[in-house]
Amino acid sequence: MSIFVKICGLRKEQHVNAALEAGADALGFVFAKSRREIKPVEAASVSVNIPSNILRVAVMLHPTNEYWQEVLNEFSPDVLQADVLDFSSLDIPNSIEKWPVFREGASIPNVDGKYIFEGKESGQGETVDWVSAATIENNEKMILAGGLDADNVARAINLVSPFGVDVSSGVESAPGQKDVHMIKNFVSAARAVEKIYE
């Protein structure tokens, strides 16, 4: 069974297409203050050709319900990724999958679905402690993020055995600038690893 791969922080159609061609399972669009931030209407435009079997993820940080509704109406995501405490203040349709973000050092509750596990700050290229991540009981639902790139993703997968991996800065040639070849190399490196669960 191959690893689930999410490419995050997409802003241009050419990079969306590169992620699709490489075989990514989910594409993340950042609706929060960041060098990777995109407006909902722009995200809708660059993601128009994403097939229905590929997840479109709205990545948000402490959004107001008003802004979340704008993202929902303009972009129509399949998934909302946000800090676990953000969900309670938002009106989220049952059709939207929720991926809570847990950061290194926090306790991980027994969540029902997938979740993101990353460094203390999102999108900073900070590698988490993979040895500690491997001890989390429900890592079969974990999407590992933080400091991953084509050179280290295989080692991370082998150590942690997560459900999936999530990359942003690791496929950029400069801060906020995605690179087509780096996207393809990352997906290939991740997919080359076979997951084995006990």
LUMMARVO-565159 format. One record per residue (C-alpha): residue number from 1; z, y, x. Coordinates in nm, 4 decimals. Layout:
% LUMMARVO-565159
> NUM_Z_Y_X;
...
% end
This chain:
% LUMMARVO-565159
> 1_0.0000_0.0000_0.0000;
> 2_-0.1051_0.3311_0.1541;
> 3_0.1217_0.6323_0.1835;
> 4_0.1068_0.9144_-0.0736;
> 5_-0.0216_1.2362_0.0880;
> 6_0.0245_1.5950_-0.0299;
> 7_-0.1490_1.8903_0.1360;
> 8_0.0404_2.2117_0.0606;
> 9_-0.0257_2.5840_0.0847;
> 10_-0.3939_2.5749_-0.0071;
> 11_-0.5677_2.9053_-0.0785;
> 12_-0.9401_2.8493_-0.0194;
> 13_-1.1908_2.6244_-0.1918;
> 14_-1.3232_2.4851_0.1386;
> 15_-0.9746_2.3580_0.2253;
> 16_-0.9237_2.2140_-0.1229;
> 17_-1.2536_2.0293_-0.0802;
> 18_-1.1533_1.9084_0.2669;
> 19_-0.8273_1.7694_0.1285;
> 20_-1.0149_1.5938_-0.1514;
> 21_-1.2736_1.4496_0.0861;
> 22_-0.9971_1.3269_0.3168;
> 23_-0.8348_1.1419_0.0280;
> 24_-0.5191_1.3433_-0.0413;
> 25_-0.3245_1.2451_-0.3537;
> 26_-0.1756_1.5852_-0.4347;
> 27_-0.2607_1.9462_-0.3566;
> 28_0.0076_2.2140_-0.3460;
> 29_-0.0349_2.5810_-0.4315;
> 30_0.2431_2.8233_-0.3401;
> 31_0.3534_3.0721_-0.6047;
> 32_0.6321_3.2327_-0.4027;
> 33_0.6637_3.4987_-0.1344;
> 34_0.4930_3.3414_0.1648;
> 35_0.1916_3.3834_0.3911;
> 36_0.0481_3.0958_0.1839;
> 37_0.1112_3.2631_-0.1522;
> 38_-0.1692_3.2543_-0.4071;
> 39_-0.2020_3.4162_-0.7498;
> 40_-0.2205_3.1789_-1.0483;
> 41_-0.5707_3.2912_-1.1479;
> 42_-0.6946_3.2410_-0.7895;
> 43_-0.5383_2.8968_-0.7726;
> 44_-0.7130_2.8050_-1.0959;
> 45_-1.0439_2.9207_-0.9489;
> 46_-1.0225_2.7283_-0.6203;
> 47_-0.8940_2.4128_-0.7903;
> 48_-1.1536_2.3906_-1.0651;
> 49_-1.3201_2.0841_-0.9086;
> 50_-1.0020_1.8831_-0.8524;
> 51_-1.0399_1.5523_-1.0394;
> 52_-0.7782_1.4478_-1.2934;
> 53_-0.6399_1.1686_-1.0744;
> 54_-0.5332_1.4192_-0.8056;
> 55_-0.2053_1.6005_-0.8744;
> 56_-0.2059_1.9803_-0.8804;
> 57_0.1373_2.0967_-0.7686;
> 58_0.2852_2.4403_-0.8394;
> 59_0.5266_2.5163_-0.5557;
> 60_0.7830_2.7789_-0.6562;
> 61_1.1139_2.9166_-0.5325;
> 62_1.3636_3.0641_-0.7795;
> 63_1.0935_3.1759_-1.0246;
> 64_1.1631_3.3666_-1.3417;
> 65_1.0698_3.1827_-1.6578;
> 66_0.8153_3.4565_-1.7265;
> 67_0.6344_3.3929_-1.3983;
> 68_0.6536_3.0165_-1.4452;
> 69_0.4878_3.0571_-1.7862;
> 70_0.2103_3.2619_-1.6228;
> 71_0.1542_2.9846_-1.3662;
> 72_0.1641_2.7244_-1.6416;
> 73_-0.0903_2.9078_-1.8575;
> 74_-0.3276_3.0222_-1.5823;
> 75_-0.3142_2.7286_-1.3403;
> 76_-0.2100_2.4326_-1.5612;
> 77_-0.0314_2.2287_-1.2937;
> 78_0.0561_1.8615_-1.3217;
> 79_0.3755_1.9039_-1.1213;
> 80_0.6370_2.1749_-1.0654;
> 81_0.8038_2.1621_-0.7234;
> 82_1.1120_2.3828_-0.6938;
> 83_1.4757_2.3819_-0.5870;
> 84_1.6724_2.1420_-0.8042;
> 85_1.8828_2.4242_-0.9536;
> 86_1.5732_2.6194_-1.0627;
> 87_1.4681_2.3735_-1.3327;
> 88_1.7525_2.4461_-1.5747;
> 89_1.6413_2.8081_-1.6251;
> 90_1.2759_2.7238_-1.6950;
> 91_1.0952_2.6050_-2.0075;
> 92_0.9105_2.3031_-1.8706;
> 93_0.6921_2.0889_-2.0980;
> 94_0.7609_1.7158_-2.0893;
> 95_0.4063_1.6628_-1.9638;
> 96_0.4896_1.8387_-1.6353;
> 97_0.6361_1.6211_-1.3615;
> 98_0.9322_1.7794_-1.1789;
> 99_0.9777_1.7382_-0.8037;
> 100_1.3128_1.8798_-0.6924;
> 101_1.3426_1.9988_-0.3334;
> 102_1.6385_1.8798_-0.1296;
> 103_1.6952_2.0222_0.2151;
> 104_1.8365_1.8568_0.5211;
> 105_2.2158_1.8432_0.5080;
> 106_2.2354_1.8381_0.1283;
> 107_2.3545_1.5341_-0.0634;
> 108_2.0769_1.3594_-0.2544;
> 109_2.1683_1.2465_-0.6062;
> 110_2.0052_0.9419_-0.7625;
> 111_1.7018_1.1208_-0.9044;
> 112_1.4683_0.9571_-1.1552;
> 113_1.1381_1.0475_-0.9952;
> 114_0.9828_1.1754_-0.6781;
> 115_1.1525_1.4449_-0.4733;
> 116_1.0795_1.6526_-0.1634;
> 117_1.3042_1.6211_0.1421;
> 118_1.2513_1.8900_0.4029;
> 119_1.4111_2.1204_0.6603;
> 120_1.6438_2.4053_0.5762;
> 121_1.3551_2.6466_0.5185;
> 122_1.0280_2.5621_0.3467;
> 123_0.6991_2.6048_0.5325;
> 124_0.8515_2.6818_0.8724;
> 125_0.7299_2.3697_1.0512;
> 126_1.0884_2.2588_1.1066;
> 127_1.1105_1.8834_1.1615;
> 128_1.3920_1.7088_0.9768;
> 129_1.6142_1.4466_1.1380;
> 130_1.4107_1.1351_1.0592;
> 131_1.6928_0.8990_1.1553;
> 132_1.9227_1.0636_0.8997;
> 133_1.6434_1.0708_0.6413;
> 134_1.6004_0.6960_0.6845;
> 135_1.9588_0.6396_0.5676;
> 136_1.9055_0.8060_0.2275;
> 137_1.9372_0.5298_-0.0310;
> 138_1.6488_0.6212_-0.2613;
> 139_1.3919_0.7045_0.0064;
> 140_1.1332_0.4993_-0.1836;
> 141_1.1006_0.8104_-0.4058;
> 142_1.1068_1.0572_-0.1164;
> 143_0.8145_1.2765_-0.0167;
> 144_0.9006_1.3687_0.3409;
> 145_0.8145_1.7224_0.4525;
> 146_0.8932_1.9518_0.7419;
> 147_0.7169_1.9734_1.0770;
> 148_0.4732_1.6897_1.0173;
> 149_0.1310_1.6832_1.1812;
> 150_-0.1352_1.4302_1.2767;
> 151_0.0459_1.3463_1.6015;
> 152_0.3885_1.2636_1.4557;
> 153_0.3297_1.1532_1.0965;
> 154_0.2895_0.7834_1.1825;
> 155_0.6218_0.7797_1.3668;
> 156_0.7920_0.9595_1.0769;
> 157_0.6571_0.7104_0.8239;
> 158_0.7628_0.4135_1.0361;
> 159_1.1155_0.5495_1.0796;
> 160_1.1823_0.6767_0.7267;
> 161_0.9595_0.4588_0.5020;
> 162_0.9146_0.7354_0.2435;
> 163_0.7010_0.7188_-0.0681;
> 164_0.4882_1.0005_0.0686;
> 165_0.4422_1.2830_0.3165;
> 166_0.3848_1.6545_0.2621;
> 167_0.2199_1.8858_0.5145;
> 168_0.1505_2.2580_0.5327;
> 169_0.1880_2.4239_0.8745;
> 170_0.0868_2.0979_1.0451;
> 171_-0.2719_2.1423_0.9255;
> 172_-0.3031_2.5077_1.0254;
> 173_-0.4798_2.6528_1.3280;
> 174_-0.2778_2.9754_1.2866;
> 175_0.0084_3.0674_1.0500;
> 176_-0.1244_3.0419_0.6952;
> 177_-0.4754_2.9432_0.8095;
> 178_-0.5684_2.5888_0.7075;
> 179_-0.8104_2.3946_0.9275;
> 180_-1.0607_2.1477_0.7786;
> 181_-1.0490_1.9086_1.0754;
> 182_-0.6688_1.9151_1.0959;
> 183_-0.6469_1.8287_0.7249;
> 184_-0.8761_1.5290_0.7699;
> 185_-0.6970_1.4148_1.0858;
> 186_-0.3576_1.4316_0.9157;
> 187_-0.4628_1.2249_0.6154;
> 188_-0.6314_0.9692_0.8426;
> 189_-0.3210_0.9411_1.0620;
> 190_-0.0926_0.8981_0.7603;
> 191_-0.3192_0.6427_0.5952;
> 192_-0.3413_0.4366_0.9115;
> 193_0.0232_0.3361_0.8650;
> 194_0.1048_0.0484_0.6309;
> 195_0.4260_0.0847_0.4329;
> 196_0.6499_-0.2173_0.4240;
> 197_0.9477_-0.2210_0.1888;
> 198_1.2181_-0.4811_0.2084;
% end
